[in-house]
Amino acid sequence: MVSETNLDLGTVLDRLEHGIIIFDQAGRMIYENLAAYALLGNDLNGIRTNGWEAAAILFNTRQTDPDNYLHAIRERATDLQEPVRFQIYRSGEVMPCWAVVFDDQQGNPCTMITLDVSDWTAMTSLVDRFKDEMTEAVLATQGHIDLIYHSIEEALNSDVKTLSKRVTGFARLIGVHMHRANRFLEMLERMEDIRLGQVKEQARARRRRIDLEAYLEDFVEELDEIMLVDPETEAHDHRARLSLVIHGNPILLASSHYLTRILRDVLRNAIMYSLVGTPIVIEARRMGQRVQIDVIDEGYGIRKREQERVFAPFQRARQPQVIAEFGYGLSLYLCRYEVEAMNGRIWYESEEAVGTTLSIMLPIWDEVSSSSSSSATP
């Protein structure tokens, strides 16, 4: 235990690349680490002198949504009793931050703000991979088109059935490449929204009252109209595996645009990483001031040693059943940002060879929230 050692926590915190500043109940700054000065520069002198109010002025710069003001972030961290993710603008870039409220040894509440170094490694990797994917898709598609033309030119020496089979096969391969290119473009767009710090603003602008029972019924019906899984995945009636279990009639406040995209990503994983014919359940219930949605499968599960990779970008479990399916290892990374932008959280429980339950928790709808979102678009 730390208390039984001579460990100097101040020295440890100074070694971190994350900036840390702590305020007491009166708003005085009572701690900073070296990284905080490196990230905030001379502005930290003003925070030392004027405390919380100076930090609020600095961190609220370019914020237009009162829910993103530092006072509101602290209130949310106090109410939830868990860390709250937010972001500030610094030197023209978005800086990810966390706020957490805890009690000191006398039981007085303190607020800790951590500041992360902006890291766009995932974005850079995505762009690099996108270029490779697009190059491959364009070359392969052009090759298949040339083969189609060649097959048609030789049609006089082939029967109609043979020609039809060749053309259909080439068209299917083109469809696979175009489907993957479209998926990659969507991911690139979502990642760009994260990079520019636009996800929370867009999620708030789109939020509305969602009758979850009616919404989920429509969501399942619309699965017939989209290609949910990769075209090379064996074709089956995925809807036949899917069932809804809705307790009561939960009403939530969220963006149906983001929620649909998130649920499709989660459901796609549940389908791809489970055996054909095993059930998949979407279950929803109210949990206090929140609504919880669980997507439950009886799939391959995730090995304990690989569970930390789930929400990391471009990381996939190394199990043979997972590697066999085409994927980028990016969807849950994107989902996490979009769920948190709607003031929610996402987590999972999994056991190898038993299955996985991925859970999403979002705020309930009430009269107060409806008045603030009455003009929002879905």
C-alpha positions, 0 to 999 in steps of 0.5 A: 500500500502507498501509505506503508512506503516512503513514496513522494506522491508530489514527485510521482505527479510531477512525472506525469504528462497530464497537468493536474490542478486542485482547488479547495472548497473556497476555490483556492488552488492548493496544488499543481504539478509541473505538467500543468505549468507546461500546458497553461504557461503564464495563465497558471500564475493568474489561477494561483492568484485568483483561484477557481474564478480565474480558471473558469474564465480561462477554461470557458473561452470559446465555450458557447454552451452553459453546460460546458462552463467550468461551474457546470462541469464541477456540478455534474462531477459532484452529482454523478460522483464520478469523473466528468470528461470535458474539453477546453480550447488552448492555442487553437487546439482542443485539449481534453480534460477531466474533472473530479470532486473528492473530499479531503481528510477533513471531509471538505470537497475539493475539485481536481482538474486534469489536462491531457496533451492533445494526441491525434495519433489515432487520427493520423493512423486513420488518415494513413490507413485511409489512403492505403485502403482507398488506393487498394479499393480503386485499383481493385475496382478498376481491375474488376471493371476491366475484367467485366468489359473483357468478359462482355467482349468475349460473350460470343464465346461464352454462354449467358449463364457463364457470363452472368456468373462472372459479371455477378462475381466481379460486381460483388467484389466491387460492392465489397470495396465500395461498402468498406470505402463508405464505412471508412469515410464515415469513420473519418468524418466521426474522427474529424468531429472529435478532433475539432471538438464538435461532437458535444455541440452537435449532440446537444443541438440534435437531442430530443425526447425519445420514447425508447420502446417506439424508437427501438422497434423502428430501429429493428425494422430499419435493419432490413434496409441497411447493410449492417455487416461487412458484405463478406460476412456470411449472409443470414437473417440477423433480425431473426436472432434479435429480440427486444426486452423493454421494462416499462416505457423509459423516455430518454433525452438524446440524439437519435442520430448518434444513438442509431449510429452507436447501436448499429456499431454495437449490434454489428459487433454482437452479430460478427463476433457470435455464432450464427443462430445464437440470440442477441437481446437489446434490453432497456430499463430506467435506472434512477435518473438514467436509462440503461440499454444493454446489448447482450450476446452469447458470442466468443467473449473477450479474453481478460488480458485483452479487455483493456483494448476494447475502447482503444483505437485500431485495437482488436482482440487477437482471438481467431474468431475475431481476426477472421472477421473484417474490421478496423478496431475503431467503432467502439472508440468512436462510440465512447466519445459520442455516448459521453457527448450525450452526458452518458457512459458506455462499458461492458462485461464479458466472459470468454466463450460465454458472451458479452453485455455492452451497456449504454447509460443516458439521461432520462427526459424530463420537463426541465430538459425538454424546455432546453431542447424544444428547438433541437433537431433529431 
